Amino acid sequence: MASTTNISIPTFFCFITIFLFSSLLLLNPRSALAQDEEWVIKEAELLLSFKSSVHDPFGHLSTWKNDTSASSICSWNGIVCDAVSSSRVSLINLSTKNLSGELTSSIFQLSYLETIDLSGNQFYGEVPSYVFSSSSLRHLNLSNNNFTGKIPSGISSGVLKTLDLSSNILTGEIPWEIGSFSGLRYVDLGGNVLVGRIPISILKISRLESLTLATNQLVGGIPRELGQMTSLRWIYLGYNNLSGEIPEEIGNLTSLEHLDLVYNNLTGGIPPSLGNLTHLRYLFLYGNNLAGSIPGSIFGLRNLVSLDLSENSLSGEIPESISQLQSLEVLHLFSNNFTGEIPAGLSTLRRLQVLQLWSNRLTGQIPKDLGGKQSNLTVLDLSTNSLTGKIPETLCSSGGLFKLILFSNSLEGDIPESLSSCRSLKRVRLQNNKLSGELPPEFARLPLVYFMDISGNNFSGRIDQRQWEMPSLQMLNLGRNRFVGGLPESFGSDKLENLDLSENEFSGSIPAKFGALSELMLLKLSGNHISGDIPPEFSSCKKLVTLDLSRNQLTGPIPAELAQLPVLGQLDLSENKLSGEIPNGLGEIESLVQVNISHNHFRGSLPATGAFLALNATAIAGNNLCDLTTSTGLPPCGGANAKRSLIWHNYLVACILGTLAFIALIAYAVILMNRGRMSMEMKKVENLEDGLTWELRIFDSGKVWRSISMDEILGCRKDENLMGDFSGTLFVVKEIRREMVMMSSFPASFWTEIGGIQHPNVVKLIGVLQSSKGLGFLVYEHVEGRKLIEVVRSLSWERRKRVAIGVAKALRFLHGRRSASRLVGCVSPDKVIVDGRDEPHLELSPLDLVGYETKGFVSSPHFGPGNNLHVYIYP
């Protein structure tokens, strides 16, 4: 019987389709290949166009050559082709290649491109709107670059899933059109300078899983509508200026795993609805103004790994129900107003590694089983509370504790023996308690401890009759205890930087081997019964900054070798029995700023240099000293002839100073007259075109600028860079509006002072052009260079140091001006122009010098995170 085969209709049509397609290829075998070749050529041209616009100092794009074969393009560095069609570029990954330049449109024209990652480079300029024009792009990462300006508005994309513009310098508000990116799963706009409110339109991105807007300058409340975005798993809104209460609706986000609202201005209580977030693993609310108690529902979050509610105004007791958080690894409740005892239930949290409850009002004892054998405790900080009782024996039973911070409580008793054998310890701070007894011998042989402070207790006994073996030790403070006996010759560490043994009952002499502490920066032995000479071996401590040997029984002279200490800044030898003359070399230590040698038996003259020229009477009292300069109030050195010589010397100096003062007075009067004339260099002009009355005030007294006209200044508006040329000298014009309204009320004396500012690191303000309706222009002398905000990432640390020093010089000059003592209110990188020699020039508006007063301040600029220039002002 003949067999039959049944062929289904779909199968039949499939065969027909394959047959027809194969026939077409056979009839025209080169047509498909030709199309592929044309496509490869087009993509290669677009990629090479992008390469030509990019600065590539390390040659990462060197493989991008004018070879248009598909296999060649797909092997270019950072290029990945589609797995199905090997000639189509689907991914460009050039992350952290030190590339720079402005983005061009070429790579966004690649029709099959799905992923672009240019993160961690130095691209600059604005983010162009065409980056969102691609119909195939799914993932865009431009993070960690130098992009400026606003996020493009009027844009949309239904296919983009990942948008990362974080860690740039983007400004302005988050565009309302962000809601039209309906396909987004991941958005990160953090680490910019965005302002305004969080747009409610973001609600339209219904499938969004991760939202990061942290580290901006956003204001207003957290939109309640956020609670409708039930796909959210991660929310990062920290480090902004958000205010109001945490919306209850956040509790509707049942998929949420990470909630970060830190360092805002949030008020009110913690919503109990957060207890509905059963998948939550990280809850960070620290650095706000939250009040009230912790809702009980929070302790039902069984998946919580890290809970940080620190730096708020939370109160009440920490409940025992906290023991339900069995997944908890980190608990931060410090800097609040919690009261009551530390719950014993914390001892049952076996995964807990970090427990920080410091700076509260907790009382009672430390739970006796805390840190037991089943524990994973590594960091414990209970400092600055009112805890009593003894330190539990169990704290290091797990063998992993490396940080123990219990200072400023009322703890009593000995140091537990278990801590003496805790070989994992690295940092120990037990100061300012009521601990007593002798130090256990093993406590001086902890190999990893680098910081130990047990000062301000009642410890006693000797410390010199044991072997100190602490090879990692950098800081040791045993001050304000009752230790007796001699000083150890060594603490078993050549890394020791700070050693404080003050306010004890130590006796004997200072070991000469202290001179072998080559890293020592601070040594305080004051308030003991130490006798003998000051070891000249101290001269080997080349990093020593502070030496305090006061209130002892030291004898002999000051070793001349101390003058070899290159960075010594503070020297206190007061209330000893030292004698002899003061070595002149001490006055030649440039770093020395504080000296106290009072109540000894010194004789002779004070050094007439350095810090000794500014000593007050209390720092030298109780000796037999004389003064060659009469600046300290001591009797003059020498006999009657010397006194007469000194009188004639002083008379001559007084005459010279009087003459100079008279000349200075005349010069000052001339300057005032010139300034008066300069302040009158004002022109009023009526512009018939706009009907405004313009007032032009010129500060520069030179003949060149006095003849500049309003039209020449206004004409600069037509230039893209707002730059003009007058009599061969370039100038720059800055338009101001709101500021002009304020500045119009400034008195003439203010303008006189501003016009007189001349410093090589300050851009010279030539004049101000002001209209009758609040419009104005500042006219500056042109400085060739680029803004610091544009070049800072390309500067080496040595070049950054040069810039920072220049800024400091300018600020110090401005702060020290005689008449107004103005303090610069805001110095940001966009107000600093760096020239070709790396010299910075502050381009400040008059408003930057208004309303702040200071006396004797010093500027300290440095580059912080994100390459921003920070200028701190220290008294």
C-alpha positions, 0 to 999 in steps of 0.5 A, a space after each residue: 500500500 502506497 504511503 501518503 504524506 499530509 502537508 499543512 497549508 501553513 507549511 506549504 506557504 512557508 516552502 513557497 516563500 523560501 523558494 521565491 526568496 531563493 529564486 530572487 537571490 539566484 536571479 540577482 545574487 549581488 543585490 543583497 550583498 550590495 545593500 549590506 556593503 552600502 550600509 557598512 559604508 554609511 555606518 563607517 562614515 558616521 563613526 569616523 565623523 564622530 571620531 574626528 570630533 573627539 579628542 582622544 589623547 590615549 588613542 583608544 579610537 586608533 582601531 577606527 580606520 577607513 576600512 569599510 568591511 563589516 568584519 573590520 567595523 565590528 572589531 573596532 574598539 568599543 563597537 559591538 554589532 548585532 548578533 543577527 545581522 553582523 553588519 549592523 552596529 548595535 552598541 557603542 561602549 567608550 566608557 572611561 576612555 578620557 575622551 573629550 569634545 562636544 557631542 555630534 549627531 553622527 552616532 545618533 544616526 546609526 539606525 540599529 544602535 541600541 546602546 550608547 555608553 560615553 560615561 566617565 569621560 570629559 565631554 562638554 557643552 550642552 546635551 543636544 536634543 538629537 540624542 533622543 531622536 534615534 528610534 532604536 536607542 534603548 540605553 543612553 549613559 552620558 554620566 560623569 562628564 562635563 555637560 552643562 546647560 539644561 536638559 533638552 525640552 520638547 523631547 520624547 521617546 517611547 523606546 528609551 529604557 535607560 537614561 543616565 545623565 548623572 554627575 555632570 553640571 546640568 542646570 535648570 529644571 527637570 523638563 515636564 516632557 520627561 513624562 513622555 519617555 513612557 518606556 523608561 525603566 531607569 532614570 538617573 539625573 543625580 549629581 547635577 545642579 538641577 533646580 525647581 520641583 519634581 515634575 508630576 508628569 513623571 507619573 506617566 512613566 508607569 513602568 519606571 523601576 529606578 528613580 535617582 534625582 539625588 545631589 541636586 538643588 530640588 525644592 518643594 515637597 515629594 509628590 504624593 503621586 509618586 505613590 502611584 508608580 507601583 513598579 518603582 524598586 529604587 528611589 534616591 532623592 537625597 541631598 536636595 532641599 526637599 521639604 514637607 512631610 514624607 507622603 503616606 502614599 509612599 507606602 503603596 510602593 510595595 515593590 520598593 527595595 531601596 528608599 533614600 531621602 537623606 539630607 533634605 529638610 523633611 519634617 513631621 513623623 515617619 509614616 506608619 504606611 512604610 511598614 507596608 513595604 515588605 520588600 524594602 531592604 534599605 531605608 535611609 532617612 537620615 539628615 532631616 528634621 523628622 520628629 516623633 517616635 519610630 512607628 511600630 510597623 517599621 519593625 515588621 520589615 523582615 527583609 530590612 538590611 540597613 536602617 538609618 534614621 540618624 541626624 533627626 529629632 526622633 524621640 521615645 524609646 527604642 522598642 524591644 520589637 526591633 529584635 524582629 529585624 533578623 535580616 538587619 546588618 546596619 542600624 544607625 540611630 545616632 544624633 537623635 533624642 532617644 531615651 530609655 535603655 538599649 533594648 536587649 533584643 539587639 543581642 539576638 540580631 545575628 546578622 547585625 554588623 554595625 550598631 551606632 546609637 551615639 549622641 542620644 539620651 540613652 541610659 542604663 547598661 549595655 546589654 550583657 550579651 551584645 556581641 556574643 559568639 553568634 554575633 557578627 558585630 564589627 562596629 559599635 558606637 554608643 558614645 555621648 549617652 548616659 550609659 552606666 555599668 561595666 563594659 560587657 565581656 561579650 563584645 568581641 566574642 565573635 572575633 570580628 569587632 574592629 571599632 569600639 567607641 564608648 566615650 563620654 558615658 559613665 561606664 565603670 570598672 576594669 577593661 574586660 579581659 576579653 577585649 585585651 585578647 580582641 585581636 581584630 580591634 583597630 580603633 578604641 575610644 573609651 575616654 571620659 568615663 569612670 573606668 579604673 584599674 590597671 591596663 591589662 598586659 595584653 591590651 598593650 599588644 593589640 597588633 591592629 589598633 591604630 587609634 587608642 584613646 582612654 583619657 579622662 578615666 581613673 586608670 592607674 598603675 605603671 605602663 613602663 614595666 610591660 612590653 608594648 607591641 602595637 605595630 599599627 599604632 598611630 594615635 595614643 592618648 592616656 591623658 588625665 588618668 592616674 598612671 605612675 612610674 616612668 615613661 616607656 621607651 617604646 610603644 612598639 610602633 614606628 608609625 606613632 603620630 600623636 602621643 598624649 600622656 599628659 595630666 598623670 603622675 609620671 616621673 623620671 626622665 623623657 626617654 631619648 628614644 622618643 627621638 626615634 619617633 620619626 612620624 611624631 606630630 604631637 607630643 604632650 607630656 604636660 602636668 606630670 612629675 617628669 624631671 631631667 633634661 629635654 632630650 636633644 634627640 627630639 631634633 630627629 622628629 622632623 614632623 613634630 608640630 606640637 610639643 607640650 612639656 609644661 608643668 613638670 620638673 624639667 631642668 637644664 637649658 633648651 637644646 639648641 637642636 630644637 631649632 632643627 624642627 622644620 614644622 614646629 608650630 606650638 612650643 610650651 615649656 612653661 612651669 618647669 625649672 629650665 634655665 639658661 638662655 633661649 636659643 636664637 635658632 628658635 626665632 628662626 623657625 618660620 612655622 612657630 606661632 605659639 610659644 610659652 616659656 613662662 615660670 622657668 629660670 631663663 635669663 638673657 635676651 629673647 630672640 628678636 625674630 619670629 614668634 618671639 616678636 609677638 609674645 605677650 607678657 604671660 607667655 614669658 613671665 616668671 623669668 629673668 629675661 630682657 628684650 632687645 626690641 621692647 615689644 614684649 614689655 620686658 626690660 631692655 637688655 644691657 646697661 646705661 649706655 645700651 639704654 641711651 643707645 636704645 632711646 636714640 634708636 627709638 627716637 630715630 625710628 619714631 622720626 622716620 615713621 612720622 615722616 612716612 606717615 605724613 607722606 602717606 597721609 598726603 598720598 591718601 588725600 590725593 587718592 581720595 581726591 582722585 577717587 572723588 573725581 573718578 566717582 563723578 565720571 558718569 554720563 547720562 544718555 537718552 536713547 531715542 530708539 528705546 526711550 530709556 535713560 542710560 547712566 554710564 559709570 566708568 571706574 578706570 581713571 585711564 584716558 582710554 576708557 573715559 571716552 568709551 560710549 554707550 553705543 560701543 558697549 551696547 553693540 557688544 550684544 551682537 557679538 556671540 561672546 559679548 566682547 568688544 574692542 575699544 582703542 585696541 583693548 578688548 573688553 567683555 560685557 555681562 548683562 544683568 537685570 534683577 541684580 541691577 535693581 539692588 545695585 541702583 541703591 548703592 551709595 557712591 562710596 561703594 562704587 568708588 571702592 569697587 572701582 579701586 579693586 586692582 589685583 592680578 587675580 581679580 578681573 578688573 571691572 571697568 564700568 557699569 551701564 545702567 538703564 532707567 528700567 533696571 536693565 544693566 551691563 557690567 563691563 570687564 577687562 578681557 582676560 584670555 582663558 577658559 572658565 575653571 568649570 570647563 578645564 578643571 577635569 583636565 588639570 593635574 593636581 599640581 596645576 589645581 594647586 596653582 589655581 587654588 593658591 591664586 584664588 586664595 590670594 585674591 580672596 585674602 586681598 578682598 577680605 583685607 580691604 581697609 574700608 569695607 572688609 568685604 567677604 566674597 559671598 560665592 566663589 564658584 568655578 564658573 566665576 574663575 577664569 584660568 589663563 594659559 599660565 594656570 593663573 586664576 582670575 575672579 570675575 565677581 559682580 559687585 553683589 558678590 562683595 555686598 552684605 558680608 563683613 569679616 575681620 582677619 579671615 584667611 581663605 583656604 580653597 581646595 578641590 572637592 568631590 566632583 572637581 568643584 572648587 571649595 573655598 573655606 573661610 577660617 578665622 
